[in-house]
Amino acid sequence: RFGRNFSGFFVCRLCLLTEMGKPSTKVRVNKVRKSMPFQPDGGPHDSEARGMKAKQRQWMMDGLRAMKAPVVFATMVALLFQVDGLDWSKPSDHFECFAGDMAVTREGRDAYPYDIKLDPARMDLASTEGFANALWSVANLKPGSGHLTAPVCSTFVFMSRGTTQRSRTKPLGRTDYPSVRLGNLLCCRALILVILAACKGCMWVLEQLASSTMEWHPLFQKMLKMIDVRKMFISMCNYGGPTRKPTILYTGHSEIDYIREYEVEPSLEPRSMVVRYQNAKGECRIHGGSDLKSSQSYPRRFGVALAKVRTRFHKSIRRRAFKALRDARKNRHVSKYNASSRVNRAWMAGGDLQPILDFLSSRQ
């Protein structure tokens, strides 16, 4: 049952490397799906779909409870599984958010690419329907599958810091600027998707430029208290990129270390990435160069390398995920969701979740 509580959001009272797989460089051919669920056409209602829907719901609720996730997360997931017409019969093996050129998706398995360029109406993470579609995409992942996300970092990196005023001590920046507010919103919603993927033992990876201050966002810090996070530095030039592009990979899986085995010899190209100049006051300033925008997409070889790592350790990741879910099921009467009003309000405000809850409720 659902009732209204603080800030008007729904509260739901509902009663996540022991072994390595053999090395393999073979990458399975994937089937790229582009259809999104929240459309007029409903999904199948056969017994197989209903059975998988019940399993997915149980896995997610148990996983969220085990990591002591905020109540609003459980509420949102419960409402999602009550939406009629969603297709749960074909779980996905990979979800690539902010997919861009889909370098990872094209080298993965059965995958969902998600990017505003692919579908501005239903793949915009900042919109209500777009985020609802992203929630379904993560909820429909197989336990132990993969999720890659790369939230827009343009307002988090050093080049925009003079305008955004972001820093470690002031990570939210100038919230009176629309671009800064949008960056904070996309960051929060991307973190929610990461947490939902982690509750099923998925190998999630969050990519950011090395100069990004996203790690110091208050909700990023709250996420660190819920799940274990590793931090790895790489350069995209070692995966076929034309520039160095120092990058941070955040993940919860140690298997990511093996991505270095697939590095190649850098082949740098002259690109205009950063322009330095002096203003009228003689102060040194910088802005993005003409080639900066085109460098946002991942190199194809990065997608190949990540897919190979996942293929190589697929069995061990999957076994570990199911073991964690079994343990979560056994301890479901002991573990509890985080009912702190302060924590739930922070996620509600940061992710602008009230419209999402209202939208899901209207689809019942």
BALOBA-1460 file (C-alpha; in Angstrom, 3 decimals):
// residues 364
<rec num="1" residu="r" x="0.000" y="0.000" z="0.000"/>
<rec num="2" residu="f" x="1.090" y="3.512" z="-0.708"/>
<rec num="3" residu="g" x="0.479" y="6.659" z="1.300"/>
<rec num="4" residu="r" x="1.648" y="10.271" z="1.237"/>
<rec num="5" residu="n" x="4.437" y="11.295" z="3.564"/>
<rec num="6" residu="f" x="7.145" y="13.982" z="3.764"/>
<rec num="7" residu="s" x="7.471" y="16.201" z="0.660"/>
<rec num="8" residu="g" x="4.406" y="14.466" z="-0.730"/>
<rec num="9" residu="f" x="6.169" y="11.399" z="-2.090"/>
<rec num="10" residu="f" x="4.875" y="7.878" z="-1.861"/>
<rec num="11" residu="v" x="6.190" y="5.680" z="0.934"/>
<rec num="12" residu="c" x="6.092" y="1.984" z="0.304"/>
<rec num="13" residu="r" x="6.186" y="-0.536" z="3.180"/>
<rec num="14" residu="l" x="7.337" y="-3.731" z="1.597"/>
<rec num="15" residu="c" x="7.647" y="-7.067" z="3.595"/>
<rec num="16" residu="l" x="22.561" y="-7.597" z="-3.032"/>
<rec num="17" residu="l" x="36.083" y="-12.633" z="-7.042"/>
<rec num="18" residu="t" x="35.848" y="-15.855" z="-5.716"/>
<rec num="19" residu="e" x="36.410" y="-17.514" z="-9.090"/>
<rec num="20" residu="m" x="37.499" y="-16.249" z="-12.485"/>
<rec num="21" residu="g" x="36.236" y="-17.408" z="-15.829"/>
<rec num="22" residu="k" x="38.684" y="-18.663" z="-18.409"/>
<rec num="23" residu="p" x="40.308" y="-15.915" z="-20.490"/>
<rec num="24" residu="s" x="38.642" y="-15.388" z="-23.826"/>
<rec num="25" residu="t" x="39.031" y="-12.763" z="-26.486"/>
<rec num="26" residu="k" x="35.907" y="-13.813" z="-28.387"/>
<rec num="27" residu="v" x="33.095" y="-11.284" z="-28.166"/>
<rec num="28" residu="r" x="29.579" y="-12.468" z="-28.824"/>
<rec num="29" residu="v" x="27.530" y="-10.741" z="-31.485"/>
<rec num="30" residu="n" x="24.835" y="-8.637" z="-29.910"/>
<rec num="31" residu="k" x="21.299" y="-7.697" z="-30.830"/>
<rec num="32" residu="v" x="20.816" y="-3.969" z="-30.375"/>
<rec num="33" residu="r" x="17.331" y="-3.032" z="-29.186"/>
<rec num="34" residu="k" x="16.097" y="0.512" z="-29.641"/>
<rec num="35" residu="s" x="12.457" y="0.156" z="-28.651"/>
<rec num="36" residu="m" x="11.363" y="1.766" z="-25.408"/>
<rec num="37" residu="p" x="8.480" y="0.501" z="-23.258"/>
<rec num="38" residu="f" x="6.380" y="3.537" z="-22.365"/>
<rec num="39" residu="q" x="4.487" y="3.686" z="-25.640"/>
<rec num="40" residu="p" x="0.836" y="3.087" z="-26.597"/>
<rec num="41" residu="d" x="1.518" y="-0.544" z="-27.535"/>
<rec num="42" residu="g" x="1.560" y="-2.866" z="-24.546"/>
<rec num="43" residu="g" x="3.866" y="-5.837" z="-24.024"/>
<rec num="44" residu="p" x="2.946" y="-9.527" z="-23.856"/>
<rec num="45" residu="h" x="1.026" y="-10.921" z="-20.906"/>
<rec num="46" residu="d" x="1.949" y="-14.589" z="-21.198"/>
<rec num="47" residu="s" x="2.975" y="-16.737" z="-18.240"/>
<rec num="48" residu="e" x="6.678" y="-16.554" z="-19.102"/>
<rec num="49" residu="a" x="6.644" y="-12.758" z="-18.973"/>
<rec num="50" residu="r" x="4.709" y="-12.751" z="-15.704"/>
<rec num="51" residu="g" x="7.169" y="-15.222" z="-14.194"/>
<rec num="52" residu="m" x="10.210" y="-13.161" z="-15.201"/>
<rec num="53" residu="k" x="8.509" y="-9.987" z="-13.955"/>
<rec num="54" residu="a" x="8.006" y="-11.560" z="-10.520"/>
<rec num="55" residu="k" x="11.646" y="-12.671" z="-10.406"/>
<rec num="56" residu="q" x="12.963" y="-9.274" z="-11.428"/>
<rec num="57" residu="r" x="10.794" y="-7.567" z="-8.836"/>
<rec num="58" residu="q" x="11.943" y="-9.915" z="-6.076"/>
<rec num="59" residu="w" x="15.607" y="-9.538" z="-7.013"/>
<rec num="60" residu="m" x="15.443" y="-5.752" z="-7.007"/>
<rec num="61" residu="m" x="13.446" y="-5.378" z="-3.794"/>
<rec num="62" residu="d" x="15.681" y="-7.840" z="-1.935"/>
<rec num="63" residu="g" x="18.827" y="-6.218" z="-3.319"/>
<rec num="64" residu="l" x="17.758" y="-2.701" z="-2.401"/>
<rec num="65" residu="r" x="16.784" y="-3.818" z="1.087"/>
<rec num="66" residu="a" x="20.148" y="-5.542" z="1.565"/>
<rec num="67" residu="m" x="22.075" y="-2.368" z="0.702"/>
<rec num="68" residu="k" x="19.754" y="-0.279" z="2.920"/>
<rec num="69" residu="a" x="18.676" y="1.885" z="0.011"/>
<rec num="70" residu="p" x="16.324" y="4.828" z="0.660"/>
<rec num="71" residu="v" x="12.611" y="4.023" z="0.856"/>
<rec num="72" residu="v" x="11.932" y="6.203" z="-2.179"/>
<rec num="73" residu="f" x="13.994" y="3.802" z="-4.328"/>
<rec num="74" residu="a" x="11.833" y="0.856" z="-3.253"/>
<rec num="75" residu="t" x="8.695" y="2.932" z="-3.835"/>
<rec num="76" residu="m" x="9.797" y="3.857" z="-7.336"/>
<rec num="77" residu="v" x="10.660" y="0.255" z="-8.228"/>
<rec num="78" residu="a" x="7.386" y="-1.063" z="-6.792"/>
<rec num="79" residu="l" x="5.406" y="1.438" z="-8.872"/>
<rec num="80" residu="l" x="7.405" y="0.511" z="-11.975"/>
<rec num="81" residu="f" x="6.477" y="-3.163" z="-11.634"/>
<rec num="82" residu="q" x="2.802" y="-2.250" z="-11.325"/>
<rec num="83" residu="v" x="2.756" y="-0.493" z="-14.701"/>
<rec num="84" residu="d" x="0.655" y="-2.445" z="-17.196"/>
<rec num="85" residu="g" x="1.973" y="-3.462" z="-20.600"/>
<rec num="86" residu="l" x="5.714" y="-3.529" z="-19.971"/>
<rec num="87" residu="d" x="7.600" y="-6.386" z="-21.630"/>
<rec num="88" residu="w" x="9.573" y="-8.373" z="-19.037"/>
<rec num="89" residu="s" x="9.892" y="-11.531" z="-21.149"/>
<rec num="90" residu="k" x="13.331" y="-10.736" z="-22.617"/>
<rec num="91" residu="p" x="15.839" y="-9.550" z="-19.997"/>
<rec num="92" residu="s" x="18.755" y="-7.570" z="-21.375"/>
<rec num="93" residu="d" x="22.453" y="-8.245" z="-20.877"/>
<rec num="94" residu="h" x="23.712" y="-4.676" z="-21.114"/>
<rec num="95" residu="f" x="22.397" y="-1.126" z="-20.735"/>
<rec num="96" residu="e" x="24.520" y="1.727" z="-22.068"/>
<rec num="97" residu="c" x="23.277" y="5.108" z="-20.881"/>
<rec num="98" residu="f" x="24.569" y="8.236" z="-22.652"/>
<rec num="99" residu="a" x="25.528" y="5.783" z="-25.387"/>
<rec num="100" residu="g" x="26.746" y="8.306" z="-27.990"/>
<rec num="101" residu="d" x="28.186" y="6.226" z="-30.836"/>
<rec num="102" residu="m" x="27.331" y="3.008" z="-28.948"/>
<rec num="103" residu="a" x="30.950" y="1.817" z="-28.978"/>
<rec num="104" residu="v" x="30.291" y="-0.501" z="-26.019"/>
<rec num="105" residu="t" x="26.825" y="-1.647" z="-27.053"/>
<rec num="106" residu="r" x="27.988" y="-2.714" z="-30.507"/>
<rec num="107" residu="e" x="30.615" y="-4.947" z="-28.932"/>
<rec num="108" residu="g" x="28.444" y="-6.344" z="-26.133"/>
<rec num="109" residu="r" x="25.643" y="-8.850" z="-25.936"/>
<rec num="110" residu="d" x="21.886" y="-8.311" z="-26.090"/>
<rec num="111" residu="a" x="21.886" y="-4.616" z="-25.252"/>
<rec num="112" residu="y" x="19.871" y="-1.426" z="-24.851"/>
<rec num="113" residu="p" x="21.607" y="1.768" z="-25.997"/>
<rec num="114" residu="y" x="20.110" y="4.915" z="-24.492"/>
<rec num="115" residu="d" x="20.930" y="8.404" z="-25.721"/>
<rec num="116" residu="i" x="18.964" y="11.546" z="-26.456"/>
<rec num="117" residu="k" x="20.349" y="11.495" z="-30.010"/>
<rec num="118" residu="l" x="18.655" y="8.134" z="-30.637"/>
<rec num="119" residu="d" x="15.221" y="9.222" z="-29.402"/>
<rec num="120" residu="p" x="14.798" y="12.781" z="-28.059"/>
<rec num="121" residu="a" x="11.312" y="11.988" z="-26.751"/>
<rec num="122" residu="r" x="11.934" y="8.765" z="-24.845"/>
<rec num="123" residu="m" x="15.689" y="8.759" z="-24.244"/>
<rec num="124" residu="d" x="16.123" y="12.091" z="-22.478"/>
<rec num="125" residu="l" x="17.220" y="11.318" z="-18.923"/>
<rec num="126" residu="a" x="16.115" y="14.781" z="-17.799"/>
<rec num="127" residu="s" x="12.504" y="14.204" z="-18.898"/>
<rec num="128" residu="t" x="9.917" y="12.268" z="-16.900"/>
<rec num="129" residu="e" x="9.152" y="9.689" z="-19.567"/>
<rec num="130" residu="g" x="12.805" y="9.383" z="-20.520"/>
<rec num="131" residu="f" x="13.873" y="8.589" z="-16.958"/>
<rec num="132" residu="a" x="10.989" y="6.134" z="-16.575"/>
<rec num="133" residu="n" x="12.266" y="4.314" z="-19.668"/>
<rec num="134" residu="a" x="15.775" y="4.238" z="-18.204"/>
<rec num="135" residu="l" x="14.380" y="2.788" z="-14.955"/>
<rec num="136" residu="w" x="12.701" y="-0.014" z="-16.892"/>
<rec num="137" residu="s" x="15.896" y="-0.688" z="-18.883"/>
<rec num="138" residu="v" x="17.887" y="-1.191" z="-15.665"/>
<rec num="139" residu="a" x="15.119" y="-3.159" z="-13.963"/>
<rec num="140" residu="n" x="15.015" y="-5.509" z="-16.971"/>
<rec num="141" residu="l" x="18.729" y="-6.357" z="-16.777"/>
<rec num="142" residu="k" x="19.784" y="-9.888" z="-15.926"/>
<rec num="143" residu="p" x="21.548" y="-10.323" z="-12.576"/>
<rec num="144" residu="g" x="25.284" y="-10.061" z="-13.145"/>
<rec num="145" residu="s" x="24.901" y="-8.260" z="-16.477"/>
<rec num="146" residu="g" x="26.421" y="-4.876" z="-17.410"/>
<rec num="147" residu="h" x="25.631" y="-1.176" z="-17.184"/>
<rec num="148" residu="l" x="27.785" y="1.654" z="-18.500"/>
<rec num="149" residu="t" x="26.933" y="5.305" z="-17.917"/>
<rec num="150" residu="a" x="28.755" y="8.542" z="-18.659"/>
<rec num="151" residu="p" x="26.781" y="11.516" z="-17.287"/>
<rec num="152" residu="v" x="27.374" y="14.785" z="-19.115"/>
<rec num="153" residu="c" x="30.457" y="16.277" z="-17.482"/>
<rec num="154" residu="s" x="30.623" y="19.666" z="-19.231"/>
<rec num="155" residu="t" x="29.700" y="21.580" z="-16.061"/>
<rec num="156" residu="f" x="31.920" y="19.434" z="-13.813"/>
<rec num="157" residu="v" x="35.307" y="19.764" z="-15.555"/>
<rec num="158" residu="f" x="38.000" y="22.393" z="-15.043"/>
<rec num="159" residu="m" x="37.305" y="24.321" z="-18.266"/>
<rec num="160" residu="s" x="33.887" y="25.474" z="-17.051"/>
<rec num="161" residu="r" x="34.841" y="26.010" z="-13.436"/>
<rec num="162" residu="g" x="35.121" y="29.777" z="-13.799"/>
<rec num="163" residu="t" x="31.442" y="29.904" z="-14.741"/>
<rec num="164" residu="t" x="29.983" y="27.023" z="-12.756"/>
<rec num="165" residu="q" x="32.013" y="27.766" z="-9.597"/>
<rec num="166" residu="r" x="32.141" y="24.044" z="-8.805"/>
<rec num="167" residu="s" x="34.804" y="22.770" z="-6.408"/>
<rec num="168" residu="r" x="35.281" y="20.011" z="-3.862"/>
<rec num="169" residu="t" x="33.844" y="22.246" z="-1.171"/>
<rec num="170" residu="k" x="31.060" y="23.552" z="-3.423"/>
<rec num="171" residu="p" x="30.257" y="20.623" z="-5.751"/>
<rec num="172" residu="l" x="26.742" y="21.829" z="-6.659"/>
<rec num="173" residu="g" x="28.144" y="25.035" z="-8.163"/>
<rec num="174" residu="r" x="26.048" y="28.002" z="-9.351"/>
<rec num="175" residu="t" x="22.597" y="26.442" z="-9.144"/>
<rec num="176" residu="d" x="21.080" y="29.659" z="-10.483"/>
<rec num="177" residu="y" x="22.473" y="28.659" z="-13.908"/>
<rec num="178" residu="p" x="20.181" y="26.288" z="-15.910"/>
<rec num="179" residu="s" x="23.157" y="24.300" z="-17.280"/>
<rec num="180" residu="v" x="24.463" y="23.670" z="-13.758"/>
<rec num="181" residu="r" x="21.031" y="22.574" z="-12.517"/>
<rec num="182" residu="l" x="20.722" y="20.219" z="-15.489"/>
<rec num="183" residu="g" x="24.147" y="18.752" z="-14.754"/>
<rec num="184" residu="n" x="23.164" y="18.104" z="-11.134"/>
<rec num="185" residu="l" x="19.899" y="16.489" z="-12.220"/>
<rec num="186" residu="l" x="21.570" y="14.165" z="-14.753"/>
<rec num="187" residu="c" x="24.223" y="13.251" z="-12.182"/>
<rec num="188" residu="c" x="21.637" y="12.288" z="-9.568"/>
<rec num="189" residu="r" x="19.512" y="10.255" z="-11.969"/>
<rec num="190" residu="a" x="22.576" y="8.456" z="-13.324"/>
<rec num="191" residu="l" x="23.559" y="7.541" z="-9.749"/>
<rec num="192" residu="i" x="20.073" y="6.133" z="-9.114"/>
<rec num="193" residu="l" x="20.434" y="3.889" z="-12.163"/>
<rec num="194" residu="v" x="23.864" y="2.754" z="-10.926"/>
<rec num="195" residu="i" x="22.429" y="1.826" z="-7.521"/>
<rec num="196" residu="l" x="19.554" y="-0.098" z="-9.126"/>
<rec num="197" residu="a" x="22.013" y="-1.996" z="-11.319"/>
<rec num="198" residu="a" x="24.289" y="-2.700" z="-8.346"/>
<rec num="199" residu="c" x="21.432" y="-4.196" z="-6.328"/>
<rec num="200" residu="k" x="21.330" y="-7.063" z="-8.860"/>
<rec num="201" residu="g" x="25.098" y="-7.543" z="-8.936"/>
<rec num="202" residu="c" x="25.534" y="-5.977" z="-12.374"/>
<rec num="203" residu="m" x="29.005" y="-4.907" z="-13.458"/>
<rec num="204" residu="w" x="28.372" y="-1.180" z="-13.655"/>
<rec num="205" residu="v" x="30.893" y="1.405" z="-14.856"/>
<rec num="206" residu="l" x="30.549" y="5.186" z="-14.526"/>
<rec num="207" residu="e" x="32.922" y="7.200" z="-16.736"/>
<rec num="208" residu="q" x="34.082" y="10.759" z="-16.125"/>
<rec num="209" residu="l" x="36.944" y="12.967" z="-17.249"/>
<rec num="210" residu="a" x="39.799" y="13.009" z="-14.757"/>
<rec num="211" residu="s" x="39.184" y="16.678" z="-13.884"/>
<rec num="212" residu="s" x="35.497" y="16.139" z="-13.055"/>
<rec num="213" residu="t" x="34.266" y="17.079" z="-9.583"/>
<rec num="214" residu="m" x="31.221" y="14.783" z="-9.815"/>
<rec num="215" residu="e" x="32.730" y="12.488" z="-7.193"/>
<rec num="216" residu="w" x="32.201" y="15.251" z="-4.612"/>
<rec num="217" residu="h" x="28.521" y="15.699" z="-5.371"/>
<rec num="218" residu="p" x="26.600" y="15.128" z="-2.082"/>
<rec num="219" residu="l" x="24.527" y="12.297" z="-3.553"/>
<rec num="220" residu="f" x="27.636" y="10.645" z="-5.005"/>
<rec num="221" residu="q" x="29.004" y="10.644" z="-1.463"/>
<rec num="222" residu="k" x="25.764" y="9.086" z="-0.214"/>
<rec num="223" residu="m" x="26.069" y="6.380" z="-2.855"/>
<rec num="224" residu="l" x="29.552" y="5.522" z="-1.553"/>
<rec num="225" residu="k" x="27.944" y="4.643" z="1.790"/>
<rec num="226" residu="m" x="25.617" y="2.142" z="0.111"/>
<rec num="227" residu="i" x="27.930" y="0.299" z="-2.280"/>
<rec num="228" residu="d" x="31.649" y="-0.379" z="-2.600"/>
<rec num="229" residu="v" x="33.221" y="1.690" z="-5.358"/>
<rec num="230" residu="r" x="36.598" y="1.314" z="-7.044"/>
<rec num="231" residu="k" x="38.336" y="4.118" z="-8.932"/>
<rec num="232" residu="m" x="40.582" y="3.552" z="-11.940"/>
<rec num="233" residu="f" x="42.494" y="6.034" z="-14.123"/>
<rec num="234" residu="i" x="42.958" y="5.365" z="-17.833"/>
<rec num="235" residu="s" x="43.755" y="7.357" z="-20.973"/>
<rec num="236" residu="m" x="41.477" y="6.906" z="-23.956"/>
<rec num="237" residu="c" x="44.482" y="7.213" z="-26.288"/>
<rec num="238" residu="n" x="45.428" y="3.705" z="-25.116"/>
<rec num="239" residu="y" x="42.166" y="2.460" z="-26.634"/>
<rec num="240" residu="g" x="42.423" y="4.108" z="-30.038"/>
<rec num="241" residu="g" x="41.408" y="7.640" z="-29.045"/>
<rec num="242" residu="p" x="43.030" y="10.511" z="-30.994"/>
<rec num="243" residu="t" x="43.809" y="12.451" z="-27.780"/>
<rec num="244" residu="r" x="45.016" y="11.507" z="-24.317"/>
<rec num="245" residu="k" x="41.671" y="12.226" z="-22.629"/>
<rec num="246" residu="p" x="42.549" y="11.234" z="-19.024"/>
<rec num="247" residu="t" x="39.512" y="9.366" z="-17.713"/>
<rec num="248" residu="i" x="38.249" y="7.962" z="-14.417"/>
<rec num="249" residu="l" x="36.272" y="4.718" z="-14.344"/>
<rec num="250" residu="y" x="34.172" y="4.156" z="-11.218"/>
<rec num="251" residu="t" x="32.902" y="0.626" z="-10.666"/>
<rec num="252" residu="g" x="32.091" y="-1.938" z="-8.016"/>
<rec num="253" residu="h" x="33.964" y="-4.809" z="-9.687"/>
<rec num="254" residu="s" x="37.682" y="-5.550" z="-9.503"/>
<rec num="255" residu="e" x="37.504" y="-7.210" z="-12.922"/>
<rec num="256" residu="i" x="37.818" y="-3.752" z="-14.469"/>
<rec num="257" residu="d" x="41.568" y="-3.934" z="-13.766"/>
<rec num="258" residu="y" x="41.915" y="-6.394" z="-16.646"/>
<rec num="259" residu="i" x="40.888" y="-3.761" z="-19.173"/>
<rec num="260" residu="r" x="44.537" y="-2.678" z="-19.242"/>
<rec num="261" residu="e" x="45.407" y="-5.964" z="-20.965"/>
<rec num="262" residu="y" x="43.644" y="-4.669" z="-24.079"/>
<rec num="263" residu="e" x="45.493" y="-1.367" z="-24.376"/>
<rec num="264" residu="v" x="47.108" y="-0.486" z="-27.707"/>
<rec num="265" residu="e" x="49.978" y="1.780" z="-28.657"/>
<rec num="266" residu="p" x="48.778" y="5.422" z="-28.612"/>
<rec num="267" residu="s" x="48.484" y="7.197" z="-31.935"/>
<rec num="268" residu="l" x="47.904" y="10.848" z="-31.045"/>
<rec num="269" residu="e" x="46.556" y="13.362" z="-33.531"/>
<rec num="270" residu="p" x="46.802" y="17.170" z="-33.393"/>
<rec num="271" residu="r" x="43.454" y="18.389" z="-32.048"/>
<rec num="272" residu="s" x="42.244" y="21.733" z="-30.724"/>
<rec num="273" residu="m" x="40.934" y="20.736" z="-27.298"/>
<rec num="274" residu="v" x="41.712" y="23.727" z="-25.053"/>
<rec num="275" residu="v" x="42.258" y="27.363" z="-26.055"/>
<rec num="276" residu="r" x="44.068" y="29.668" z="-23.642"/>
<rec num="277" residu="y" x="43.802" y="33.430" z="-23.962"/>
<rec num="278" residu="q" x="43.989" y="36.691" z="-22.003"/>
<rec num="279" residu="n" x="40.940" y="38.840" z="-21.433"/>
<rec num="280" residu="a" x="40.805" y="42.640" z="-21.457"/>
<rec num="281" residu="k" x="42.087" y="42.722" z="-17.872"/>
<rec num="282" residu="g" x="45.123" y="40.644" z="-18.779"/>
<rec num="283" residu="e" x="43.787" y="37.604" z="-16.914"/>
<rec num="284" residu="c" x="44.479" y="34.132" z="-18.290"/>
<rec num="285" residu="r" x="41.318" y="32.339" z="-19.435"/>
<rec num="286" residu="i" x="40.521" y="29.095" z="-21.246"/>
<rec num="287" residu="h" x="37.672" y="27.710" z="-23.299"/>
<rec num="288" residu="g" x="36.974" y="24.535" z="-25.250"/>
<rec num="289" residu="g" x="38.585" y="24.148" z="-28.657"/>
<rec num="290" residu="s" x="36.884" y="23.287" z="-31.940"/>
<rec num="291" residu="d" x="37.584" y="19.542" z="-31.558"/>
<rec num="292" residu="l" x="36.440" y="19.214" z="-27.951"/>
<rec num="293" residu="k" x="32.838" y="18.263" z="-28.739"/>
<rec num="294" residu="s" x="33.838" y="15.477" z="-31.126"/>
<rec num="295" residu="s" x="36.034" y="13.860" z="-28.454"/>
<rec num="296" residu="q" x="33.085" y="13.030" z="-26.173"/>
<rec num="297" residu="s" x="32.320" y="9.611" z="-27.672"/>
<rec num="298" residu="y" x="34.256" y="6.557" z="-26.563"/>
<rec num="299" residu="p" x="36.798" y="5.085" z="-28.976"/>
<rec num="300" residu="r" x="35.591" y="1.847" z="-30.527"/>
<rec num="301" residu="r" x="38.455" y="-0.105" z="-28.951"/>
<rec num="302" residu="f" x="37.326" y="0.964" z="-25.483"/>
<rec num="303" residu="g" x="33.995" y="-0.718" z="-26.229"/>
<rec num="304" residu="v" x="35.816" y="-3.817" z="-27.457"/>
<rec num="305" residu="a" x="38.034" y="-3.915" z="-24.347"/>
<rec num="306" residu="l" x="35.132" y="-3.545" z="-21.906"/>
<rec num="307" residu="a" x="33.107" y="-6.182" z="-23.744"/>
<rec num="308" residu="k" x="36.047" y="-8.592" z="-23.641"/>
<rec num="309" residu="v" x="36.456" y="-8.105" z="-19.894"/>
<rec num="310" residu="r" x="32.773" y="-8.810" z="-19.342"/>
<rec num="311" residu="t" x="32.882" y="-11.882" z="-21.592"/>
<rec num="312" residu="r" x="35.989" y="-13.165" z="-19.856"/>
<rec num="313" residu="f" x="34.481" y="-12.936" z="-16.365"/>
<rec num="314" residu="h" x="30.805" y="-13.319" z="-17.204"/>
<rec num="315" residu="k" x="30.320" y="-16.626" z="-15.360"/>
<rec num="316" residu="s" x="32.056" y="-15.575" z="-12.144"/>
<rec num="317" residu="i" x="30.219" y="-12.217" z="-12.034"/>
<rec num="318" residu="r" x="26.900" y="-13.956" z="-12.600"/>
<rec num="319" residu="r" x="27.584" y="-16.570" z="-9.878"/>
<rec num="320" residu="r" x="28.544" y="-13.856" z="-7.421"/>
<rec num="321" residu="a" x="25.432" y="-11.845" z="-8.259"/>
<rec num="322" residu="f" x="23.076" y="-14.773" z="-7.670"/>
<rec num="323" residu="k" x="24.837" y="-15.672" z="-4.418"/>
<rec num="324" residu="a" x="24.384" y="-12.100" z="-3.165"/>
<rec num="325" residu="l" x="20.710" y="-12.188" z="-4.142"/>
<rec num="326" residu="r" x="20.189" y="-15.511" z="-2.337"/>
<rec num="327" residu="d" x="21.808" y="-14.080" z="0.776"/>
<rec num="328" residu="a" x="19.655" y="-10.970" z="0.482"/>
<rec num="329" residu="r" x="16.555" y="-13.156" z="0.254"/>
<rec num="330" residu="k" x="17.507" y="-15.086" z="3.380"/>
<rec num="331" residu="n" x="18.113" y="-11.865" z="5.330"/>
<rec num="332" residu="r" x="15.070" y="-9.972" z="4.055"/>
<rec num="333" residu="h" x="13.455" y="-10.009" z="7.495"/>
<rec num="334" residu="v" x="16.596" y="-8.507" z="9.073"/>
<rec num="335" residu="s" x="17.596" y="-5.870" z="6.504"/>
<rec num="336" residu="k" x="15.577" y="-2.663" z="6.239"/>
<rec num="337" residu="y" x="15.306" y="0.219" z="3.805"/>
<rec num="338" residu="n" x="16.675" y="3.588" z="4.847"/>
<rec num="339" residu="a" x="13.642" y="5.502" z="6.112"/>
<rec num="340" residu="s" x="15.567" y="8.645" z="7.091"/>
<rec num="341" residu="s" x="13.504" y="11.617" z="5.964"/>
<rec num="342" residu="r" x="16.648" y="13.690" z="5.430"/>
<rec num="343" residu="v" x="18.207" y="11.073" z="3.116"/>
<rec num="344" residu="n" x="14.988" y="10.473" z="1.181"/>
<rec num="345" residu="r" x="14.357" y="14.177" z="0.769"/>
<rec num="346" residu="a" x="17.874" y="14.637" z="-0.604"/>
<rec num="347" residu="w" x="17.299" y="12.015" z="-3.314"/>
<rec num="348" residu="m" x="13.787" y="13.295" z="-4.017"/>
<rec num="349" residu="a" x="15.030" y="16.839" z="-4.539"/>
<rec num="350" residu="g" x="18.283" y="15.959" z="-6.321"/>
<rec num="351" residu="g" x="16.602" y="13.647" z="-8.829"/>
<rec num="352" residu="d" x="13.320" y="15.580" z="-9.045"/>
<rec num="353" residu="l" x="11.562" y="12.274" z="-8.356"/>
<rec num="354" residu="q" x="8.053" y="13.458" z="-7.494"/>
<rec num="355" residu="p" x="7.068" y="13.800" z="-11.196"/>
<rec num="356" residu="i" x="8.483" y="10.299" z="-11.783"/>
<rec num="357" residu="l" x="6.380" y="8.799" z="-8.992"/>
<rec num="358" residu="d" x="3.303" y="10.629" z="-10.260"/>
<rec num="359" residu="f" x="3.946" y="9.442" z="-13.835"/>
<rec num="360" residu="l" x="4.382" y="5.788" z="-12.786"/>
<rec num="361" residu="s" x="1.271" y="5.994" z="-10.613"/>
<rec num="362" residu="s" x="-0.745" y="7.307" z="-13.573"/>
<rec num="363" residu="r" x="0.248" y="4.278" z="-15.673"/>
<rec num="364" residu="q" x="-1.255" y="1.721" z="-13.288"/>
